[in-house]
């Protein structure tokens, strides 16, 4: 018989320290020779991103010694600051002698470096002068591509973000591997003309033509991009011909099938689907009400790979991912059965080894590898490296339950419910658990239905969690994304409230104990829900946006015009910028608030949290503000993660009336 204990006070084996140090942030798996390489975030080393490989060769069936070996020595940190979010930050250049040459950008100075395993990295790019307005070095690099131009030596091409002029420019550039550019910037060759934003450079197999995408303010890459194709002459390309895209069409990830045919992902149909260009107007390969791509927040993100001139390995679905092989000539899509609902970075080695990062409702994110059969219709995957080597007993892990909550206009809002779960413990008879709405950032993003230890931290203690993929989220087509156009602070708030009311009406949640939390844009929605509705009793905002007039001038270039589409142009719609801001409605707020912030955040600077803190103090609302030294947009240090996690639990306990076990009591002011 289960032991009955008050919700929120259940003993749990999942500690904040386990969240901070027991897990590993994984990314970018790929085959380098006969080994598999990837990146790992090391929380105990200040969040440093290391390059890691398997100790031994990995065969085409995924078998081999997968013991992780750190290749990138400390204190080097393979992390880019292009767009501040960065993205792909390293690659391996095959070398006949001495093993592969590793090329990466180091976070501290944003210089490109190169080394062979066992050597100390040496700089390849110049040290750009510090630019106060940029908050760091003037030259930044991301998304390296190993290229061998016709008649030339192998090069590495990068997206260069250049802050040296009056206006920020970005372009594709070749950084010499001999180190000549480390002291001489003139040794760097610009390959494309400068644009405000540039991505996805791809050289045709014969080296004759280059494809790449650009966009400009006020668009984001999910709003509209242009796909260029230009001849490569003398190692550089002109502006070329725009073959697809525009202000209302997002084109992503062009890939050459051969010298004349190019596949691209376009949302012209309302969904990101594969299209083909062979010299005329692009035409769809397959039209389906599914997403074959997603919002490009980080450079180097890919959603498919070319198997041969007629077959693509694709990831597709809604908020949950599936994998298949798409035949370009017929549009036939063959499913590859996998027990995964989140898939990233899938690629296939020449011998058929499939590598990817994946997660599911029953498995934490992991680097996986295995054989893709001869017909590419099945794959048998093995875990090479799990993000949770210390996974707790399955009896304390919740199961995600996707729901579609009806809205008054006949549409729905998507969400994922995680009920409290701890085998052998239940709540008092007749009682309902407190529930926390978690709202993702972006806001153009989404949460897949996967196992999450931060969520289990709450649910194993008797606190329910619901992830809300409010209108504006990706994964459900352009029309669903566009629901947030001009309506940020309205649609996201209404959708979140609708989900919570649904849980209360269904008897799943205690309507008197509802909390909300989110980071960045999710922090905005958190604060907006707290100030504009009476649904919630408590809220935790992590580096959240509190107002807009200062924010659009303080934030980084990539998102500086994002608000044009989410709210309206400024100063023409100054009225909306003021009216929508949570800071303008603190007088309507009655419940406690916890604010968490990194002191080096360039995306949502500390001033946003501090303005809201000051308004809370002026009204006498109970609150706490925790500022974490050395943290940027998203917490990476173990000490920060522990403090923030335990502070949040203590905060909810004080508001909801339960006593959390073994966490320090958070002191509230006001």
Residue pairs with C-beta under 8 A, 6 or more apart in sequence:
2 424
2 425
2 426
3 424
3 425
3 426
4 425
4 426
4 427
4 428
4 429
5 425
5 426
5 427
5 428
5 462
6 427
6 428
6 431
6 462
6 658
7 420
7 427
7 428
7 431
7 432
7 433
7 434
7 462
7 463
7 510
7 658
8 433
8 434
8 461
8 462
8 463
8 652
8 653
8 656
8 658
8 659
8 660
9 461
9 462
9 653
9 658
9 659
9 660
9 661
10 420
10 422
10 425
10 460
10 461
10 462
11 425
11 661
12 396
12 422
12 457
12 460
12 461
12 661
13 392
13 393
13 396
13 460
14 392
14 396
14 453
14 456
14 457
14 460
15 662
16 457
16 641
16 642
16 643
16 645
16 646
16 649
16 663
17 638
17 642
18 390
18 392
18 453
19 453
19 454
19 457
19 641
19 642
19 645
20 43
20 638
20 639
20 640
20 641
20 642
20 645
21 43
21 44
21 638
22 388
22 389
22 390
23 43
23 364
23 387
23 388
23 390
23 453
24 40
24 41
24 42
24 385
24 387
24 388
24 389
25 40
25 41
25 43
25 49
25 387
25 636
26 38
26 39
26 40
26 41
26 357
26 365
26 366
26 367
26 385
26 387
27 38
27 39
27 41
27 344
27 345
27 357
28 37
28 38
28 39
28 88
28 90
28 345
28 357
29 36
29 37
29 38
29 345
29 347
29 355
29 356
29 357
29 367
29 368
29 369
29 384
30 36
30 37
30 38
30 92
30 345
30 347
30 355
31 37
31 58
31 347
31 349
31 353
31 355
32 53
32 92
32 100
33 57
33 94
33 99
33 100
34 57
34 58
35 53
35 54
35 56
35 57
35 58
36 53
36 54
36 58
36 66
36 353
36 355
36 367
36 369
36 384
37 51
37 52
37 53
37 54
37 71
37 92
38 51
38 52
38 53
38 357
38 367
38 385
39 49
39 50
39 51
39 52
39 78
39 89
39 90
40 49
40 50
40 52
40 68
40 70
40 385
41 47
41 48
41 49
41 50
41 636
42 48
42 49
42 50
43 636
43 637
43 638
43 641
44 638
45 74
45 75
46 630
46 636
46 637
47 636
47 637
48 74
48 75
48 76
48 77
48 107
49 77
49 78
49 79
49 89
49 107
50 70
50 71
50 72
50 74
50 77
50 78
51 70
51 71
51 72
51 78
51 90
51 102
51 104
52 68
52 69
52 70
52 71
52 72
52 385
53 68
53 69
53 71
54 64
54 65
54 66
54 67
54 68
54 69
54 384
55 65
55 66
55 67
55 68
55 69
56 64
56 65
56 66
56 67
57 64
57 65
58 64
58 66
58 353
58 369
58 384
59 353
60 349
60 351
60 352
60 353
60 371
61 353
61 370
61 371
61 380
62 353
62 368
62 369
62 370
62 371
62 380
62 381
62 382
62 384
63 382
66 382
66 384
66 385
68 385
71 102
71 117
72 78
72 90
72 102
72 104
72 121
73 120
73 121
75 108
76 104
76 106
76 113
76 121
77 106
77 107
77 108
78 89
78 90
78 104
78 105
78 106
78 107
79 86
79 89
79 105
79 106
79 107
80 86
80 87
80 88
80 89
80 105
80 107
80 110
80 140
80 141
80 142
80 299
81 107
81 110
81 136
81 137
81 140
81 161
82 140
82 141
82 142
82 143
82 159
82 161
82 170
82 299
83 142
83 161
83 298
83 299
83 556
83 557
83 558
84 556
84 558
84 602
84 603
84 632
84 633
85 297
85 298
85 558
85 603
85 633
86 142
86 298
86 299
87 142
87 143
87 298
87 299
87 300
87 301
88 142
88 143
88 144
88 298
88 299
88 300
88 301
89 104
89 105
89 142
89 144
90 102
90 103
90 104
90 105
90 144
91 102
91 103
91 104
91 144
91 145
91 146
91 156
92 100
92 101
92 102
92 103
92 146
93 100
93 101
93 102
93 103
93 146
93 154
93 156
93 177
94 100
94 146
94 154
95 101
95 116
98 116
99 116
99 117
100 116
101 114
101 115
101 116
101 177
102 114
102 115
102 116
102 117
102 121
103 112
103 113
103 114
103 124
103 144
103 156
103 177
104 112
104 113
104 114
104 121
104 144
105 111
105 112
105 113
105 140
105 141
105 142
105 144
105 158
106 113
106 121
109 127
109 137
110 128
110 136
110 137
110 139
110 140
110 141
111 123
111 124
111 125
111 126
111 127
111 137
111 139
111 182
112 123
112 124
112 125
112 141
112 156
112 158
112 175
113 121
113 122
113 123
113 124
114 121
114 122
114 124
114 177
114 179
115 121
115 122
122 179
122 182
123 179
123 182
124 175
124 176
124 177
124 179
124 181
124 182
125 139
125 141
125 175
125 181
125 182
125 188
126 139
126 181
126 182
126 183
126 184
126 185
126 188
127 137
128 137
128 138
128 139
128 140
128 163
128 164
129 137
129 138
129 164
130 136
130 137
130 138
131 137
131 138
131 163
131 164
133 163
134 163
134 168
135 600
135 602
136 602
137 163
138 162
138 163
138 164
139 160
139 161
139 162
139 163
139 164
140 160
140 161
140 163
141 158
141 159
141 160
141 161
141 175
142 158
142 159
142 161
142 299
142 300
143 158
143 159
143 199
143 201
143 299
143 300
144 156
144 157
144 158
145 156
145 157
145 158
145 201
145 202
145 203
146 154
146 155
146 156
147 154
147 155
147 156
147 157
147 174
147 203
148 154
148 155
148 207
149 155
149 203
149 207
149 232
149 235
150 206
150 207
150 208
150 232
152 235
153 177
154 177
155 174
155 175
155 176
155 177
156 174
156 175
156 177
157 172
157 173
157 174
157 191
157 201
158 172
158 173
158 174
158 175
159 170
159 171
159 172
159 198
159 199
159 201
159 299
160 170
160 171
160 172
160 173
160 188
160 190
161 168
161 169
161 170
162 168
162 169
162 170
162 171
162 194
168 196
168 557
169 194
169 195
169 196
170 194
170 195
170 196
170 197
170 198
171 190
171 191
171 192
171 193
171 194
171 195
171 198
172 190
172 191
172 192
172 198
172 201
172 210
172 212
173 188
173 189
173 190
173 191
174 188
174 189
174 191
174 235
175 181
175 188
176 187
176 188
180 187
181 187
181 188
189 235
189 236
190 236
191 201
191 210
191 232
191 235
191 236
191 237
192 198
192 201
192 210
192 212
192 228
192 230
192 236
192 237
193 237
193 238
193 239
195 214
195 215
195 216
196 214
196 215
196 216
196 217
197 214
197 215
197 216
197 221
197 558
198 212
198 213
198 214
199 212
199 213
199 214
199 221
199 296
199 299
200 211
200 212
200 213
200 252
200 253
200 254
201 210
201 211
201 212
202 210
202 211
202 212
202 254
202 255
202 256
202 262
203 209
203 210
203 232
203 256
204 210
204 211
204 256
204 259
205 256
205 258
205 259
206 259
207 232
208 231
208 232
208 259
209 229
209 230
209 231
209 232
209 259
210 228
210 229
210 230
210 231
210 232
210 237
210 240
211 227
211 228
211 229
211 254
211 256
211 262
212 227
212 228
212 254
213 221
213 225
213 226
213 227
213 228
213 245
213 251
213 252
213 254
214 225
214 226
214 228
215 221
215 223
215 224
215 225
215 226
217 560
217 561
217 564
218 561
218 562
218 564
218 565
218 569
219 225
219 247
219 561
219 565
220 295
220 444
220 559
220 562
220 565
221 250
221 252
221 295
221 296
222 250
222 267
222 295
222 296
222 444
222 474
222 481
223 247
223 248
223 250
223 565
224 245
224 246
224 247
224 248
224 249
224 250
225 245
225 249
225 250
225 251
225 252
226 242
226 244
226 245
226 246
226 251
227 242
227 243
227 244
227 245
227 251
227 254
227 264
228 237
228 239
228 240
228 241
228 242
228 243
229 240
229 241
229 243
229 262
229 277
230 237
230 238
230 239
230 240
230 241
231 237
231 238
231 240
243 262
243 277
243 282
244 251
244 264
244 266
244 275
244 277
244 282
245 251
245 266
249 266
249 267
249 268
250 266
250 267
250 272
251 264
251 265
251 266
252 264
252 265
252 266
252 272
252 293
252 296
252 303
253 264
253 265
253 293
253 302
253 303
253 304
254 262
254 263
254 264
255 262
255 263
255 264
255 304
255 305
255 306
255 312
256 262
256 263
256 306
257 263
257 306
257 309
257 310
257 328
258 309
260 278
260 279
261 276
261 277
261 278
261 309
261 328
262 276
262 277
262 278
263 274
263 275
263 276
263 277
263 285
263 304
263 306
263 312
263 328
264 274
264 275
264 276
264 277
264 282
265 272
265 273
265 274
265 275
265 292
265 293
265 303
265 304
266 272
266 273
266 275
266 282
267 273
267 293
267 478
268 275
269 284
269 287
270 289
270 477
270 478
270 479
271 287
271 288
271 289
271 290
271 291
271 292
271 477
271 478
272 291
272 292
272 293
272 294
272 303
273 284
273 285
273 286
273 287
273 288
273 290
273 292
274 284
274 285
274 286
274 292
274 304
274 312
274 314
274 326
274 328
275 282
275 283
275 284
275 285
276 282
276 283
276 284
276 285
276 328
284 331
285 326
285 328
285 331
286 326
286 331
286 333
288 316
288 333
289 477
290 316
290 317
290 318
291 316
291 317
291 318
291 474
291 475
291 476
291 477
292 303
292 304
292 314
292 315
292 316
293 303
294 301
294 303
294 446
294 474
294 475
295 442
295 444
295 445
295 474
297 442
297 445
302 345
303 314
303 315
304 312
304 313
304 314
304 315
304 326
304 346
305 312
305 313
305 346
305 347
305 348
306 312
306 313
307 313
307 325
307 348
307 376
309 328
310 327
310 328
310 329
311 325
311 326
311 327
311 328
311 376
312 325
312 326
312 328
313 323
313 324
313 325
313 346
313 347
313 348
313 354
313 372
313 376
314 323
314 324
314 325
314 326
314 333
315 321
315 322
315 323
315 343
315 344
315 346
316 322
316 323
316 324
316 333
317 475
318 475
318 476
319 402
319 414
319 416
319 446
319 447
319 448
319 449
319 469
319 473
319 475
319 476
320 341
320 342
320 402
320 448
320 449
321 340
321 341
321 342
321 343
321 448
322 335
322 338
322 343
323 335
323 336
323 338
323 340
323 343
323 346
323 379
324 333
324 334
324 335
324 336
325 333
325 334
325 336
325 376
325 377
326 332
326 333
326 334
327 333
327 334
334 375
334 376
334 377
335 377
336 372
336 376
336 377
336 378
336 379
337 378
338 358
338 379
338 381
339 360
339 362
339 363
340 358
340 359
340 360
340 363
341 359
341 360
341 361
341 448
341 449
341 450
342 358
342 359
342 360
342 365
342 448
342 450
343 356
343 357
343 358
344 356
344 357
344 358
345 355
345 356
345 357
346 354
346 355
346 356
347 354
347 355
347 356
348 354
348 355
348 372
349 355
352 371
352 372
352 373
352 374
353 369
353 370
353 371
353 372
354 369
354 370
354 371
354 372
354 379
354 381
355 367
355 368
355 369
356 367
356 368
356 369
356 381
357 365
357 366
357 367
357 368
358 365
358 366
358 368
358 381
359 365
359 366
359 448
359 450
359 451
360 450
360 451
361 399
361 400
361 449
361 450
361 451
362 394
362 397
362 399
362 451
363 386
363 451
364 386
364 387
364 388
364 391
364 450
364 451
364 453
365 386
365 387
365 450
366 383
366 384
366 385
366 386
366 387
367 383
367 384
367 385
367 386
368 381
368 382
368 383
368 384
369 381
369 382
369 384
370 379
370 380
370 381
370 382
371 379
371 380
372 378
372 379
373 379
388 453
392 453
392 456
392 460
393 423
395 421
395 422
395 423
395 424
396 421
396 422
396 423
396 456
396 460
397 421
397 451
397 456
397 460
398 418
398 419
398 420
398 421
398 455
398 456
398 459
398 460
398 465
399 418
399 419
399 421
400 416
400 417
400 418
400 449
400 450
400 451
401 416
401 417
401 418
401 419
402 414
402 415
402 416
402 417
402 449
403 414
403 415
403 416
403 417
403 499
403 502
404 412
404 413
404 414
404 415
405 412
405 413
405 414
405 415
405 498
405 499
405 502
406 412
407 413
407 494
407 495
407 498
411 483
413 468
413 469
413 470
413 471
413 495
413 498
413 499
414 469
414 473
414 475
414 476
415 466
415 467
415 468
415 469
415 499
416 447
416 449
416 466
416 467
416 469
417 464
417 465
417 466
417 503
417 508
418 452
418 455
418 459
418 464
418 465
418 466
418 467
419 433
419 459
419 464
419 508
420 427
420 433
420 459
420 460
420 461
420 462
420 463
420 464
421 459
421 460
422 459
422 460
422 461
422 462
425 462
427 433
427 462
431 510
432 507
432 508
432 509
432 510
432 511
433 462
433 463
433 464
433 509
433 510
433 513
434 463
434 464
434 509
434 510
434 513
434 514
434 515
434 652
434 656
434 658
435 463
435 464
435 465
435 466
435 500
435 503
435 508
435 509
435 510
435 513
435 514
435 515
436 458
436 463
436 464
436 465
436 466
436 514
436 515
436 516
436 517
436 652
437 465
437 466
437 468
437 496
437 499
437 500
437 514
437 515
437 516
437 517
437 529
437 536
438 447
438 455
438 465
438 466
438 467
438 468
438 516
438 517
438 518
438 522
439 468
439 470
439 492
439 496
439 516
439 517
439 518
439 522
439 525
439 526
439 529
440 446
440 447
440 467
440 468
440 469
440 473
440 518
440 521
440 522
441 518
441 519
441 520
441 521
441 522
441 523
442 472
442 473
442 474
442 520
442 521
442 522
443 470
443 472
443 473
443 484
443 488
443 492
443 521
443 522
443 524
443 525
443 566
444 472
444 473
444 474
444 481
444 484
445 473
445 474
446 469
446 473
446 474
446 475
446 476
447 467
447 469
448 475
454 645
455 465
455 467
457 645
457 649
458 464
458 465
458 649
459 465
461 649
461 660
461 661
462 658
463 652
464 503
464 508
464 509
466 499
466 500
466 503
468 495
468 496
468 499
469 475
469 476
470 484
470 491
470 492
470 495
470 496
470 525
471 480
471 483
471 484
471 487
471 491
471 492
471 495
472 480
472 481
472 483
472 484
472 487
472 488
472 491
472 492
472 566
473 480
473 481
474 481
483 491
484 491
484 492
484 566
485 565
485 566
486 565
486 566
486 567
486 568
487 566
488 521
488 524
488 563
488 566
488 567
488 580
489 524
489 525
489 528
489 532
489 567
489 580
489 581
489 582
490 580
492 525
492 528
493 525
493 528
493 529
493 532
493 533
496 516
496 525
496 529
497 529
497 533
497 535
500 509
500 514
500 535
500 536
501 535
503 509
504 510
504 511
504 514
512 537
513 537
513 655
513 656
513 657
514 535
514 536
514 537
515 536
515 537
515 538
515 539
515 540
515 652
515 655
515 656
516 525
516 526
516 529
516 530
516 536
516 538
516 539
516 540
517 526
517 539
517 540
517 541
517 542
517 648
518 524
518 525
518 526
518 541
518 542
518 544
519 541
519 542
519 543
519 544
519 634
520 542
520 543
520 544
520 545
520 603
520 604
520 633
521 544
521 545
522 542
522 544
523 541
523 542
523 543
523 544
523 545
523 546
523 604
524 544
524 545
524 546
524 582
526 539
526 540
526 541
526 544
527 539
527 541
527 544
527 545
527 546
527 582
527 583
527 593
527 612
528 580
528 582
529 535
529 536
529 539
530 536
530 539
530 582
530 589
530 591
530 593
531 582
531 585
531 586
531 588
531 589
532 582
532 585
532 588
534 590
536 591
537 591
537 655
537 656
538 591
538 592
538 593
538 594
538 651
538 652
538 655
538 656
539 591
539 592
539 593
539 594
540 593
540 594
540 595
540 596
540 648
540 651
540 652
541 593
541 594
541 595
541 596
541 609
541 612
542 596
542 597
542 635
542 644
543 596
543 597
543 598
543 601
543 603
543 604
543 608
543 609
543 633
543 634
544 595
544 604
544 608
544 609
544 612
545 551
545 604
545 608
546 581
546 582
546 583
546 608
546 609
546 611
546 612
547 577
547 581
547 582
547 583
547 584
547 608
547 611
548 563
548 567
548 570
548 577
548 578
548 580
548 581
549 570
549 574
549 577
549 578
549 581
550 607
550 608
550 611
551 563
551 604
551 608
552 560
552 561
552 563
552 570
553 560
554 605
554 607
554 608
555 602
555 603
555 604
555 605
556 602
556 603
559 603
563 570
563 577
564 570
567 573
567 576
567 577
567 580
568 576
568 577
570 577
578 584
582 612
583 611
583 612
583 615
586 612
586 615
586 616
586 619
586 621
587 619
589 616
589 619
589 621
590 621
591 621
591 655
592 621
592 622
592 623
592 651
592 654
592 655
592 668
593 612
593 616
593 621
593 622
593 623
594 623
594 624
594 626
594 647
594 648
594 651
594 666
595 609
595 612
595 613
595 623
595 624
595 625
595 626
596 609
596 626
596 628
596 635
596 644
596 647
596 648
597 606
597 608
597 609
597 610
597 625
597 626
597 627
597 628
598 606
598 627
598 628
598 630
598 631
598 632
598 633
598 634
598 635
598 640
599 606
599 627
599 628
599 629
599 630
599 631
600 630
600 631
600 632
601 631
601 632
601 633
602 632
602 633
603 632
603 633
604 633
606 627
609 625
609 627
610 625
613 623
613 625
616 623
616 670
617 623
617 669
617 670
619 670
620 670
621 670
622 668
622 669
622 670
623 668
623 669
623 670
624 647
624 651
624 666
624 667
624 668
624 669
626 643
626 644
626 647
628 635
628 637
628 640
628 643
628 644
630 637
631 637
631 640
635 641
635 644
646 663
646 664
646 666
647 664
647 666
649 660
649 663
650 660
650 663
650 664
650 665
650 666
651 666
651 668
652 660
653 659
653 660
654 665
654 666
654 668
